Structure formats: structure tokens, C-alpha cells
């Protein structure tokens, strides 16, 4: 069976890898306390909450 490749207009896997790599670079040398502050700041910027919080 021969599979044809479709041209994607949006590659979700590529986007997720780019986001993950960016976050990893930004947080690589942070302590646990700095990481918690980073996450809290990013959630506040996007007006988001952690899963399970009201």
C-alpha cells in the first residue's frame, strides 16, 4: 500500500516542540522557586488557572 504525503497547513507537533524548546531554554537554570514564579507569571499574563483550580 502506497501512502501519499499531504502538505500540511498547520503542524501541531512542530509547534508543540518549538514551544517546549522555548520554555526549556527560558527555565533551564531556574531554581524551583524561580520556576514556580515563572509559571505563576505566565498564567497571570494569559489570565489562566492551573487545572483543578477555580
RALIN-V460877 format. One record per backbone hydrogen bond with DSSP energy under -1.0 kcal/mol. NH is the residue of the N-H (numbers start at 1). CO is the residue of the C=O. Records with the same first field share a line. If there is no record, write none. Layout:
# RALIN-V460877
NH = CO, CO
This chain:
# RALIN-V460877
15 = 11
16 = 12
17 = 13
18 = 14
19 = 15
20 = 16
21 = 17
22 = 18
23 = 19
24 = 20
25 = 21
26 = 22
27 = 23
30 = 27
35 = 31
36 = 32
37 = 33
38 = 34
39 = 35
40 = 36
41 = 37
42 = 38
43 = 39
44 = 40
45 = 41
46 = 42
48 = 43
53 = 50
